[in-house]
Amino acid sequence: MALKIDDSLISMSAKDIGAEIRLDKWLWAARFFKTRSLAAEAITGGKVNVNGNRAKPGRVVRVGETVSIRQGPYERTIIVKDISRSRGPAAQAQDSMRKPKKARANAKPPSPN
């Protein structure tokens, strides 16, 4: 008896199957940090919040959650759009997140001073 695989199941996105991943691994896969250890260090240092709350590196991230990241003088707020378990090209990383409408409307270039 042959096993039949439904192709529609293979192309399901993380949102459809309720995927989740560790916060440090998602930040690394989304290319915010060069290594998972740097991501974990930033999280432990209080530079990363999920849904407005301080997080731990092992916290599970799900589609639709808001992640705020402070790196030097920059603070980024993004919404998790997709879960990637591996680090891929930058274009793939950009597809896994989006900026909230409020952040896009208030985006201003940094002052030259």
N, C-alpha and C positions, 0 to 999 in steps of 0.2 A: 504494500500500500504506500503510495507516494504522499509526501507531505506537501500540502498546498499552502503557499504564503500569499496573503493578501497584500498587494503593493501599496495600498492606501495606508496600511499600518506602518510601513517603513518610512514614509514621508511625513509622519505626524510631527508637529513641532512640540517643544517642551511645554508650551501652554496647554496643548491638548491632552498631554499625559500627566500633567501636574509635576513636572520634574523639579528637583531642588538640588542645591549644591552648597558647599561650604563657602562662606563669604570670602575668605582669603584666596581660595581657588578661583572664584568668579572674578575677583578684582585682577588677578594675574591673567586669566584667560581673556578678559576684556581689555587688557593692555594698559591698565592704570599703573602697574608696577612691573619691574623687570623680573622679579622673582617672587615666589610665594612667601619667602621669609620676610622680604621687604613689606609685602602686603600685611602679613601678620603683625609685624612690628608697628606699622601705622595704625592698625586696628587696636592693638593693645595700648598704644600711646594716646588713644582717644581722638584720633584724627578722622575716624570713619563712624558715621551714624547710619542706622537703618530705621526708616520710619520715625526719625526724630529721636531715637534712643541709642545710647552707646551700645556697641556690639562687642562680641568676642570673635576671634578668628574662626571658631568652629560653628558659629551661628549659621543656620540654614537660610539661604536666600531663595525667594520664590518669584515667579513672574508677577509683575505689577507692584512690587515693593519699591520704595524710594530710598536711594542711597546717596548720602552726602559725603564727599571726600575733600579734605583740606590737604593741599600739597604746597608748601611754602605760602606765598601770598594769594594763591588761587583757591577758591572753593567751588567745587562742581557738585551740582545736584542733578541726579539722573534717575530715570525710572527703568527698572529691569524689564526688558521686552522679551528676551529669550535667554535660555540657559545653554552655555557651551561648556562641555566637560574638558575640552582640550584647547590649547592656544593656537589659533589659526592666524590668517592674514588680518591686517588692520581693517580692511573692508568688512570682514566677517564680524570683527569686534564691534564696529560701529553699528552694525545691524542688530546687535544684541541689547541695545539701549536706546533711550531717547530722552531729550531734555523736556522737563515739564513746560507747559505753555507759558506759565508765569515767568520762568527763568529765561525763556527765549525772548519774551516781550521786554524784559528789563535788562537784557544784555547790552553792555556798553563797553567800548574799548577802554583799556587801562589808560590812565592819564600819563602824559610824558614825564611828569615830575618824579 
